[in-house]
Amino acid sequence: MICCVTAASPQNRIFIKGSDLCGASILHDIKKIKMPWGRLGGSIVIINKNGTKSYFKKKTIWGFENDKKEILRFNEGNIYKVVDTNIVIIYKTYSKSPVYYFSSNLDSDVMLLTRKKMIKTLEVDTFAHLYKKSFLVRQLLN
């Protein structure tokens, strides 16, 4: 397993880079995170428990965890929800018909999830192992 995202209770956390998911977030006492959808807004708003607000450009942070314990990643102006962290990171878009993407690790480029791209990026043996172990990957590629 690549990622160690665990939390005892719902919380809002900001991550500067992907590896921050396995450690402490940079901000504490966050009451709410407001984010723009798609490419429309360039910043997210952090509302702290004391009522103050902070603003972060989407380009300057990796992503965040919301109070529903969803991990969201910003990449190239898009927002992706992390749905699987075994062997590779699998993301989906927010839509009625979500599109799936992957990255080989938390800080690598996000790519459209296709068999050809996965084999090229991961090598044949790693892809075979992933295909065998991940029901989601088998479902998406069949």
C-alpha positions in Angstrom: 0.0 0.0 0.0 1.3 3.4 -1.0 -0.6 5.7 1.3 -1.2 5.8 5.0 -4.2 8.1 5.3 -5.8 7.4 8.6 -7.8 9.6 11.0 -9.8 8.9 14.1 -12.5 11.5 13.3 -13.5 13.7 10.4 -11.2 16.6 9.9 -10.2 19.2 7.4 -6.5 19.1 6.5 -4.4 20.8 3.9 -1.5 19.0 2.1 1.3 20.9 0.4 2.7 17.7 -1.3 1.4 14.2 -1.5 3.8 12.8 1.1 2.0 15.1 3.7 -0.9 12.6 3.7 1.3 10.3 5.7 2.3 12.9 8.2 0.9 16.0 9.9 -1.0 18.6 7.8 0.3 22.1 7.8 -2.8 23.7 9.3 -4.7 22.8 12.4 -8.0 24.0 13.8 -9.7 24.2 10.4 -13.4 24.6 10.6 -14.2 24.4 6.9 -12.6 24.3 3.5 -14.4 26.0 0.6 -13.1 25.1 -2.8 -13.9 26.1 -6.4 -15.1 23.5 -8.8 -13.2 22.7 -11.9 -11.1 25.4 -13.5 -13.4 28.3 -12.4 -11.6 29.4 -9.3 -7.9 29.6 -8.5 -8.0 29.6 -4.7 -9.5 27.7 -1.8 -10.7 29.4 1.3 -9.8 28.0 4.8 -12.1 29.1 7.6 -10.4 28.5 10.9 -12.2 27.6 14.1 -11.5 31.1 15.5 -13.3 32.7 12.5 -10.2 33.9 10.5 -9.8 33.0 6.9 -6.8 32.0 4.8 -6.5 31.7 1.1 -4.4 29.3 -0.9 -3.8 29.2 -4.6 -4.7 25.7 -5.9 -1.3 25.7 -7.7 0.5 26.0 -4.3 -1.0 22.9 -2.6 -1.3 19.2 -3.4 -4.8 19.0 -2.1 -6.8 18.5 1.1 -9.0 16.2 3.2 -12.5 17.4 3.9 -14.7 16.7 6.9 -16.2 13.7 5.0 -12.7 12.2 5.0 -12.5 12.5 1.2 -9.0 13.2 -0.1 -9.0 15.7 -3.0 -6.0 16.5 -5.2 -5.4 19.5 -7.4 -3.4 18.9 -10.6 -3.2 21.0 -13.8 -6.2 23.0 -12.8 -8.4 20.0 -12.2 -9.8 18.5 -9.0 -9.6 14.7 -8.4 -11.0 12.5 -5.6 -8.6 9.8 -4.4 -10.5 6.5 -4.6 -7.7 3.9 -4.2 -4.2 3.9 -2.9 -3.1 0.3 -3.4 0.0 -0.1 -5.7 -0.9 3.1 -7.6 -3.2 6.1 -6.8 -6.5 6.0 -8.6 -8.6 9.2 -8.9 -12.0 10.1 -10.3 -13.6 13.3 -11.4 -16.8 14.7 -10.0 -19.6 14.1 -12.5 -22.6 11.9 -13.2 -20.3 9.7 -15.3 -16.9 10.0 -13.5 -13.7 9.7 -15.5 -10.9 7.7 -13.8 -7.2 8.7 -13.7 -4.1 7.3 -12.0 -0.6 8.3 -10.9 2.2 6.0 -10.0 2.7 7.7 -6.7 1.2 10.6 -4.7 3.5 13.3 -6.3 3.6 12.0 -9.9 1.6 13.3 -12.9 -2.1 12.4 -13.1 -2.9 10.4 -16.3 -6.1 9.1 -17.9 -6.6 5.5 -16.7 -6.1 3.3 -19.8 -4.5 -0.1 -20.1 -1.8 1.3 -22.5 -0.8 4.2 -20.3 -0.7 2.0 -17.2 1.5 -0.6 -18.8 3.8 2.1 -20.2 4.0 3.9 -16.9 4.1 1.0 -14.5 6.0 -1.7 -16.5 4.2 -5.0 -17.4 4.9 -6.9 -14.1 3.6 -4.1 -11.9 0.6 -3.7 -14.1 -0.1 -7.4 -14.0 0.1 -7.4 -10.2 -2.2 -4.4 -10.0 -4.7 -5.9 -12.3 -4.7 -9.1 -10.3 -5.1 -7.3 -6.9 -7.5 -4.5 -7.8 -11.1 -5.2 -8.5 -11.6 -1.5 -9.5 -8.8 -1.6 -12.1 -10.2 -4.9 -13.6 -13.7 -3.3 -13.7 -12.5 -0.1 -15.3 -10.4 -1.8 -18.0 -12.9 -4.5 -19.0 
